[in-house]
Structure formats: C-alpha cells, structure tokens
C-alpha cells in the first residue's frame, strides 16, 4: 500500500514522527508532502529517516492555485493508493490536488474545534473539504458531533483517538529533567504551575494568569511557566499586558521546547482551561499531563469530556472562572493526599484509552478499508 501524507505549517511534531516510523514498520510505503514547513524539525526528521519528502509553499488558502497544481503533479508522480491530509493548508491543497490527480481515497483529519467566531469563509471551506474527502477522521466525539452537525454522513466519519507513547511520559529521563529545571527554574522556585498552549483567546490562559496573580499573595515564590508563547497569536497582546502585572521572577515564558516528554516534570501542577466544550478539538495536553503523573486543573473541553472524572483523575473548574482556578490551585498545594490520588488515577485513566499501538491499528484499519 502506497500512502502520501500531506501536512502543513508544522515545526516539531512527535505525533507525526512516531506515526511515520510506525507505519513504515508495519510495511506501509509512506511519502510526505510538507506545506509551509521547509527545513523545520519535522522536515529534517523525515529526511534523516529516509522518507520521500516534497515541500511546497502556500501564502494563503485564497492564493493556493499554484500550490494545488504543484501538489497534483507530485501526486501523479507518486501515484499513491490514498492521500491523508492534516491541518488547514494541507487539507485544502491536498484534497483538491488529490481530486485532480484522481486519487480515489482522500482522507483528512479534523484537528480544529468550533471557533469562537465562525465566519462565512470558514463555513464554505468546511463544506467544500467535507465533500472533497472520501473519509474524515474525527479525533474526538466532540469533532464527530461537529462533523455530523455539518451534514457529514455516518459512513464518511471515522473516530480515531490520538495515540501516545505513554511510557515516555511516565518514565522521564533524569538527565533531561535536571536540564529542564536548570534552564527554566534555576532558582528552584516552588510551587510551579505549568501551561502548554498557544496564546489564543479560546485556550483560556487569561483566566489562569488572573488566578496565579491571586495565588502569589499566599505563595510569593511561585512560578508560572507558559510554554507555547507567541508574539503574533490572536490573544498575545492581551496576555502580555496581564503578565506585566506579575513580578518578572514569578513568570517563565517560552515559545518552544522540543522535549515534550520530560517537560511536564517541571510542574508541581498543570492547568488547561479552554473556554467552552467545543473549542478544543482534542487537547493532547490533557493526556500528556496525566500520563506524566502531574495533578491537574481542567475545564471539560475536547477529549476531556470523554474520560476526565472530576475529583478522580483531575480537578474540574467551570469555564472562564479565575476564582475557581485559584481555589483549585490552592487545594492542590494544601492537600498531598489529593495530589497523590489524582496522579495515580490520571495515569491509570489514560493508559486504558490512548495507547499508541491501538491508534496505529485503527489507522491501518482505515487505510485498508
């Protein structure tokens, strides 16, 4: 079986790296087309591991005619049995190109939830992509419900949860953990609260910052670590203004750290609080934090709705509620038995659902259907 996977606008992605190796180990002939990510970490990884890789540039979806034609030419050359697209530019360009190249099986994975403000352009793009695809992968029931509401028939939708190398999260590398602590918390401040999220309004980071500001009154040496920082995300300016109200020594802002497996060991507690049930498509960080054994404060968005049990494997707070986040943070700091319970139950719960081997089996089943 020959498969071409098309991915756009990605730098480092362990998920795609591990999937590439696993598919090849299963005997699948995999090639890649990368859009808007030449010489990035994923590109380098695929080249170093001898995968056929082609690169394209596309400034925008509305100016992608040339990229669609170039992608079609590559697909005609590769002659794959199917195409599988991931992320916005890849979905639009790859599905059109595959249609023109007469690739019969055209798959895309829906990685995005429902935007806070859905415009007419997004509605049209969704409608066209849903028609171009012969199969659509829902990564959570949340996404499956969204696609169903858009009129995608049952036989076109396939629910496949993300898979994770859970052992790497639950068995951290001591040398790397020491390196991360020295780099990001050299003064050994405590407690440390972690957030790994892009600076988008719907991620709810602003409510966690407000909660942390209140917590500093009780824990003046606390440290808030914000990974995924960006100067040009849709809520960057607002988040920066809020951070200016917190002493510099109490905040660590980092745009990118490649070692996601050991990164969670920096944190005494973890926070992920998207602002509504539907904005998070999946939320890999829900699974990663619990796999790493870190007691966490969550809102129920994306995949969290399918496996998080309040007070059992995480503390749950209402949407957009800084006060509730603050109170949950205090509980975690003052109740060691609660922390131990959440850590143990969290690891147990993700181990039952999100194994990487099961994900690959489901992916191969889709490809062979």
N, C-alpha and C positions, 0 to 999 in steps of 0.2 A: 504493500500500500504506500502510495506517494502522497504526502501531505505538505501543503505550503501554509505556514502560519505567518500572518501579517500583523505587525504590532506597530503602534505609533507613540511618539512623544514619551519615551521611557529612557531613563538613565540606568539605574541599578534596580534589578528585579529578581530576587532569589526565586520567587514563584515561577517565573518563566525559565530561568536557568535550570532548575530542578526538573521541570516538565520536559524540557528539551532532552536532557540526559535520559530520563526515564522512558520516554517514547522511543528513543533510539535503542535502548537496552531491550525493549520489547520487540525489536525488529522492524520498527516503522521508519521509512525513508522520509526524513523531515528536512525541509528547506525553509528559509526565512526571507521575508521582505520587511525591512525596517523603514519607517517613515519618520522623518524629523529626528533621528537619533544616530547620526553617523559618529563614530569614534567615541560613543558613550560606553559605559561599562557593559551593558548587555551586548552591544555590537562586538566589543573586544572579546567577551566571553565566548560568544558563538564562533568567532573566527579562531580563537585559540583552541577550541574543541572541534575544529574542522567541520562545522556545519556550513552548507552553502548559504551565503548571506548576500542579499542585494539591498541597496539603500536608495531611497527616494526623498525628495524634499517637496513639501506642500505648504505654502504660506497660510492657506485657509481653505475651508470646505468650499467656499464660493469661488475659489480660484484654483481648483484642483483638476481641471480638464487635462492638462499636460501630465500630471501625476497618474491619473487614471489610465491614460494611453500608455505611459511607460510601464505601469504595473501590468496592464493587459499583455504587453509584449513579453515581459518576464514570465508571466504565467503560460503563455503559448510555448515559450522555450522549455519551461519546467514540465508542463503537461501533467499537473497533479490530479489525483483522484478527487481531492477535495481541498477547499480553502477554509481556514479558520481565522477570523479576524478579531482583534482585541483593541478597544479604545477608539475614540471618535474619528480621527483621520483615517485610521486603518479600516474601520467599519465602512465608512462612506466610499473611500477609494477602492478598497479591496473587494467589496461586494459588487460595485459597478464593473470593475475590471474583470472579475471572475465571470460575471454575466456575459460581458462582451467576448471573453475568451472561451465561452461555452463550457465552463466548469459546472458540472451538474449539481454537485453538493456544495452549497455555500452556507457556512456557519458563522455566526458571530456570537460572542459572549457579551451580555449586557452587564457592564461594570458600574453603571451610574444609576443612582436612585432618582426620585422625583425632585426636580429643582424647586427651590423656594419660589422662584418666579419663572413659570414656564411660558415662553413666548411662542408666537405663531411659527417662527422658523424652526424651533426645536420640534414642534408638533409635526411639521411637514417632513423633517429629516427622519424622525422616528417612524412615521408611516411608510416612507419610501424604503428605509432599511429593513423594516419588518416584512415588506413584500419581496424585496430582493433576496432575502435569506430563505434557504430551504429548511434550516433548523436554527433555533435560537436557544442558547444556554442561559438559563436563569441560575444565578449563583446563590439565591435565597428564595424563600417563599414570598418575601416582600417583592422581589423583582418578578417572580412568576405572576403574582397578583397584578402588578403594574402592567405587564405584557398582556395579560388576559383582559384588563380594562381597555387596552388599546385595540382589542379585537383580534389578537393573535390566537389562532385555533389551538386546541389542546395537542394535536398531533405534531405541531411545529415547535412547541416548547418542551425543553428538557431540563429538569432540575439537577444540577451537579454542584454540590458544595465545593468550595476550595479545599485543597488538602495541604497539610503542613508536616514538615519534618519535626515532629513534636519532641523527639529525643534531644535535638539540638537546643531547644528552648529550656527543657527541664534538666539538662546536664551541661551547664555553662563551662566554658574554658576559663580556669582560674587566672591564667596569664592575661587573657583578654579582659576579664573583669577588672583586674588591677589596672590595666592600661586605661580602660574607660573611666574608672574612678579618678585616676591621676589627671586625666585630661579634662574631665568635666566637673569634678568635685574635689579639687586639690586641697581644699581646706577642711575636708571631711565634715561638711555641714550635715545636720540632721534636724528633722526628718526631710527626706527627699521625695517630692511628688513629681511624677512624670506624665507628660503628654506627648504623644506622637501623632501629629495631624497637620495637614495643610491649613494655612491661615484663611479658611473660608468661613463665612458667617454661619453656615449651617452646621459646622463642626462644634459650635458652642464653646469654643476656647474662652471667649469673653466672660462667660459665667464662672468658669474655673479660676480665672485670674482674680475676679472680684472675691471669690471665696478664699483664695490664698491670701489676698491682702488682709482680710479679716483674721485669718489664722495666724498671721505674723504677730498679732498682739499677744498671743499665747506662746508662740514658738519663734522668737526673733532670729534664730539661726537656721530656720527652714530654708530649703532650696527648691525652686520650681524650675524644672528642666523642660524646655519646649523644643522638641525636635520636629523638623519639617517646616521651619520658618522660611518665609519668602517675602521679598520686598514688593512683589507685584501680584499677589493674590488678592481676591476681591475684598478681603477684610484686613489687609496688612496695616493700613494707616490707623484704623481704629485700635487694633491690638497694640501697636507701638505706643499710641497715646496712653493706653492703660498701663503698659509696662513702665512708662516714665514715672508713674506714681508709686513704684515699688523700688526700694533700695537696690542698687546695681549688684551688690553682693548676694542678693537673695534670688537672682534670676540667671539662668544659663540658657541662652538662645542659640540653637544650632540648626543650620539649614539641612545638613545631610550627614549621616553616619552609616557606613556600609554594613557594619556588623550588627544586624538586627537581632540575631540570636542571643547575644550576650548583653545587649543594650539594656534590657529590662532589669537586669540585676543592679543597675544604678539606683533603682527606685525602691523606696520603702512602700509606697502606694502608687497606684496608677489611676488616671482619670480619663474617661472618654464619654462625652455627654452631647451627642448630636441633638438638634433642637426639635425634631419630630420623628415619628415612627418610620417615615418613608424616605427621608433624605439620604440615609446611609443605605447603599445597595447591599453591602455585605458587612464590611468593617473587620478586616483581618486582625486589627489590633485587639479586638475583643478576645479572640482566640489566643493570640500570641502572649498577651499579658497573663492569662490564666495558665497557659502552658508553661510559662516561666515561673509560676508559683507566686505571683505578685498580687496581694489583696487589692481589689479594685472597686472604683465607684463608676457606675454606668447609668446612662439612660437606655431605654429599650428601643433601639432603632436597628434596622437591618437584621443581621443574623442573630443578634442578641435576643430577639423576640422568640426564637426557636429553641434556645437552650439555657438561657440565664434564669435561675430561680432566686428570687430576692431572699436575702439573708442566708442563702445556702452556698452559692458559689460567687456571689458579688453583692455589693450594696447598690440598690437601685434608688435613683432620685427622680423627681418629676422633671419634665422638660423646662428649660430656661429658669432654673431655680437656684440662684447662687447661695441662698441661705441653706437649702437642703444639702448642697455640695459641701459647704463649710461644716455643717453638722456631721455629715458622713466622714469627712476627713478627721474631725476630732474623735469620732468613735474609733476609727482605725488606729489612731495614735494612743488611745487610752485603754484599749481592750485587746490584750495579747491573745486571749483565747479565741476571740472573733477573727483576728488575723490568721491564726493557725488553721481555723476551720475553713475560712474562705480559700486559703492557699491549697489545702488538701482537696477540697471539693471541686475547686476550679480546675485543677489538673485532671482530676478524675472525669469531669464532665466533657472536656474537650477530647480526651483520649477515646471516648466512646463514639465520637461523631466525625472527627476531622482528620483521619489518618491519610497520609499521602498515598499509600498503596491503594486505598479504596477510591480515591479521586482518580488515579490513573486507570484503574479498572473501568470506572464509569465513563471516562473519556474514550478509552479504546472501544467500549461497547457502542458508544455514539458513532465513532468513526466507521465501525463495521456494519452499522445498521443500514 
